[in-house]
Amino acid sequence: MLDEFAYVPPGVAEAFFSSVYPTISSGQDTKVLIVSTPKGLNMFYRMWVDATEGRSEYVPVEVSWDQVPGRDEEWKKQTIANTSESQFRVEFLCDFIGSTQTLIDPNKLKCLAWKTPIESSDDGLKIYEKAIPKHQYVLTVDVSRGQELDYHAISVIDITETPYRVVCTFRNNTMSPMVLPDLIYRVGTTYNTANVLVEINDIGGQVADILHHDLEYDNILVTSVRGRKGQTLDGGFGSSQSQLGVRTTKAVKRVGCSIMKSMIEDDKLLFSDVNMIEEMVSFVAKANSYEAEKGHHDDLVMTLVLFGWLTTQSYFKDLTDFDLRKNLFQDKIQRMEDELTPFGFISDGINDQNTPEIDINGDAWYNTNSNTDINNISDW
């Protein structure tokens, strides 16, 4: 009997359930009972969806607030007044996404669906689409220290056409940072020698250096620091302050979050990785920025934030021959125009007798009788 299973910290739930399930499955008449209110898209959510879609043997049972005797609309209003609307959605409406502070609109988050990768490895590599010849790919990397805290995260994105698609992901918090460049090299080479953008705030700078100098990977994206303009992606030409990769500053994160939000909500960026979706749900506002809720991670999300910033750079537009920001703006204007009520014209039903009809000889003919057939030549 697992009570409030959705509130077991991420990572602990998976390890605990994996350790006890063999004992449970060894019996002939043993049962597993899991009771919980939702809390984000975690292991409990995955088990619930698998049950409702018939992919597992669990029997889903949902009890909403109005199925309990004695509770009516007045009770609902009072409960919301005593707590909050977001708490009510989670605790009484069984809403898995109760927070309204997420970067991505909650209604959009509910529409995100994950799928099983076509290939996966024990170290956290998941492949959703294999490399297609002549397609362009970008590989964004968020580096950690590999000490079972934050995760190394990699996203491979097909940028050949819009909508962009995340075709491969990697997430691991035990791999040594010194081994990570070899993985980046293999994945990047597999995806048509993809352009690689590495986050270099901490140990990421060493990863980028190893990838460039030791492994001689050519397509590492280079940024330059240009005064008030901040960091710009330019290939490192014409600036003495060039660096392999990008440093995630407040400006880079702000721009990246804004563009990533627009791309996801406008279906310009598609992904189906379950860990990425889970991180999106817990990526919430904090102070003047966004980050993962306590006990959660945002490493895969940050790879998409880096990609969002990347799409605003002129160098990226030259690579793809496509201006995403301009396209997003045009789409928004078009939707606004489509939603406007069309302007109507009012007619009083009286024909304008002073408007002539010009014949093929250039002569003007005026209708002298508005009550007769204008096709009758005798009326002109």
N, C-alpha and C positions, 0 to 999 in steps of 0.2 A: 504494500500500500504506500504510494508516494503522494504525499499531500503538499500542495503549493509547489509543484515541481518546476513551474516556470520561473520561480524565484531562486532556484539553485544557480550559483554563478556560472557563467560560460566556461567551458573547459572541464569544470568539476562534474557537471551533469553527464557529459559524454563518458568521462572516465568511470564514474560511479556505475552508470547503467551498464556499461560494457563488462564490468567486473561481476555484477550480480545476475545478469541475464542468463549465463550458462547454468547457474544453480536453479533458476526458476524453470528453465526449459527442460531440465532433466526429469521433472515430475510429469505424471500422466494427467493429473487433474489440477495442476497449479494454475493460478490466475494472477494477472498483473492489473492493479487498479491505480489509475493516475487521476488525481483530482487537483484542479488548479484554476485560478483566474489567469487570464493572459498577461504576458509582460514582454512585449516585443516579439520579433521573429527569431526565436531561439530554437533549441532542440524540442521543446514542448510544442511549438508551432509546427515544426516539420512533422512531428508524430501525428498531430491533429489533422494536418492537410493530407498526409498519407492515408489516415483512417477514413476521412470523408470522401476521398477519391478512390477508395477501395484498393489501395496499394499495400495495405497491411491487414492483419487479422484483428486489430483493435476495433471496438465498437464505439463510435462517437456519440456522446450524449451531451446536449447543450441545454442549460437551464438559464433563462433570462429573468430579469427582475420581476416582470409582470406575471410570471407563472407561479410566483409565491403568493399564497393567500393573504389578503389584507393589504396588499400594496396597490396603490392607484396613482393617478397623475399628481394628486396633491402630495402624496408621499415622495414621489420623484422630485417635485419642485423643492420640497423641504430638504431632501438629501443632497441635492446639488448645491443648495444654499449653505449647507453645513460643511460640504467638502469642496468640490470643484467639478466642472463639467467633464474635464479630462479624466478625473478619478472615477466619475460615474460611468463613463464609457468603458473603462477597463474592468472595474469591479462588478458592474451590474449589467452592462450590455455585451460583455465578453468581446470587447474590441481589442484586437492584438496591437493596434497602433493607437494608443490613447493620447500621446503627446502631440501638442500643436506647435512645439518649439523646434521641430525637425527642419533642416534646411530644405529638403524636398517636401512638397505638399503631401500631407497624409493621404489624401485621396489618390494621388499618383502612386504612393508607396503600396497601397492596397492592391494596385493593379500589377505590380511587379511579380513575375513568376520565375521560378528557377527550373532548370532542367538538368538532367544527369549528363555529365561530360562524356564525350565519346572515348576519351582516354584519361586516366588519372594515375598518379604515382603516390607511393607512401610518403614522399617528402613534401607533398602539397602542390604538385604541378597538376593542373587540370586543363585539358584541351577540349574546346567546344567546336572549333572548326580548324581543319588542317590548312596549311599554307596553300594559297592558290597562285599559280604562276602569273607573273606580271602585276600582282597586286602589291600595293604599298602598305607597310605596317609601321606603327610606332610602338615602342616598348618603353613604358614609364616605370621607374623603380623607386621605391621607398625603402631605405636601408635601416636596419636596427642593429643592435649589438649581438643578437643571437643568444641571449641569456634567459630564454623562456619568459621574457617580459613582452615587449613589443615584437611585431612580426616583420621579417623581410616580406615585401609585397611587390609583385610584378603584374602589370596588365599589358597584354598585347592587343592593340587596337587596329582594326582594318580601316584605313583612311582613304581607300580608293574612291569611295563614293559615300554620300549620305543616304540613310543614316549610318553613322559610324558604328562598328560592332566590336565588342570585346570578345576576342576569339580564344584567348588563353589567359589563365591566371596562375599565380604562384603565391603561396602563403605559408611561411614557416618561421618559427621562433627559436629553433635550436641550431640551425646551420651556422657555421662560423662565417663571419663576413669575408674572410680570406678565400672561402670556397665559392661564395656567391658570384664573383666575376666569371668563373667557368660556366656556371649555369646560365648567366646572362648571355655569354658568348654562344652557347649551344642553341638557346631559344632564339636569339636574334638571328643567327645564321640560318636556322630552320625556316624562319619567316622572312625569306628573301633579303637577308642582311638588313633587318629593320633598323630604322633610326632609333637610337636609345637616348632617353633623357633620364639622368640620375639625379636624385635629390642629395645634396652634398652638405647638409647642415652639420652632420656629426661625422661618423666614420664613412659616410658615403663618398667623401672625397678620395679616400684610399681605394675604394671599390672602383671608382671611375679611372683612377690612375693605373691600377693593375689591368683593367680592361683595355686601356689605350696603349700603355707602354709595354706590358709583358705579353698580352694576348694579341696586340696589334689589331684590335677591332676598329674599323675605319669610321663607321657611321655613328659616332658619339656626338650628340648635339652640344654645341658650345655656346655659352652666353658671355656677354660683356657688360661691365658696369659703366653706365654712361651718365654720371651726374644725376640730375633731377629726373631723368627718364628711368633711372633704376636699371634693372637687368633687362637686357634685350637679347633675343636669340638671333645671332648673325653669323655663325660659323667661325667667330673669332678673328675676322678680318678687320684690320684698321683700328685695333684697340690693344693697348698694352695690358689692360686689366681683364683679359679673357680668362675663362675658367671652364673646365670640363663639367657639364651638368649645370644645375640651377640651385641656388640657395633659397629655401622657402622663407621669404620674408613676409611681413604683414601684408604688404602690397600684392605680392604674388598670390598669397592665399586668398585675399579678398577678391581679386579678379578671377582666380580659378574657381572659387566657390560660386560666384555669380554666373559664370559661363556654364559650369557643370549643371547648375540648377536649371538654367534655360534649356540646355541640350536634353536633359533627361525628361523634363516636363513637356517638351515639344517633340519628343520621340526622335531626336537627332542623334542620340547615343543610346544604343541598346546593349543590355547585358543580362545574363541569366545565371550568374554564379551565386549560390546560396549564401556564402560568407559575405560577399559584397552587398547583397540585399540586407542581411542582418546588420552590417555596419551602417548602412544608410539609415536604418530605422533608429539607431542610437546616436546618430550624428546630429547634435542639437546645439542650439544657441547657448553661448556662454560668454558673458561680458560683451565685447564687441566683435566676437568671432564665433566660430563653430568648432566643436570637437566632440569626441566620443563621451558618452555618459560614463560615470564611474563604474568600473568593472567591465567595460567594453573596450573595443579597439576600433581604430579608424584607418588602419594602414592601407587597405585596399581602396578605401574612399579617397585617401590622399593621392594615390596614383591617378585617379580620375580628376582630382583638383589640379594636379600638375598638367594633365592633358588639357583641361579647360583653359589654363593659362597659356599653354602652348598654341592653342588654336587662334589666339589673338595676335600672335607674332607675324610680322610680314614675311619672315623666313619660312614659316609654315605655309602661308598662303602661296608662296612661290613653289613649294614642294607639291601642293595639291591643286594649284590653280583654282582655288575656291575660297571665298571670303565667308566664313561661317557667321561672324557677327552681323554682317550686312544681310545675310540670308535670314537669320533669326529675326532681325528688325523688320524685314519685308513681310515675313510670315505673320508677325504680330499686327502690322498695319492692315494686312489683308483680312485677318480675322475680325479686327475692329470694324472695317468697312462692311464686311459681310453681316455683322450683327446690327448695323444701323438700319433703321426703318427707311426704305427707299422714298425719295421725294416724289410726291404725286403732282399731277397737273389737273387743273380744274377747267372744265369747258362749260360755257353757257348754252351750247347747242346752236348758236347762231353762226352761220357761215360768213366768212369774211369776203364780201363782194368786191373788195378793192384789190384782191390778189389775182393777178392775171395768169393765164395759162399760155405758155410760149410754144408756138408750133415750130415745125422744122425749118420754116422760112424766117424765123425770128420775129414774127408778128405776135403781138399781145392780144389775147381774147379775154374779155370780161364776162362773167356770168351775170346776166340781168334778171334772172328769175331763180331765186334760191329754193323755190318750192317744186321745181321740175327736175327732171333727170339731167345731170350735167353732161351726160354722154350724148345728149340730143343736140346736134349742131345748131338747130334753129333757135335754141335758147341763148345763143352767144352772139 
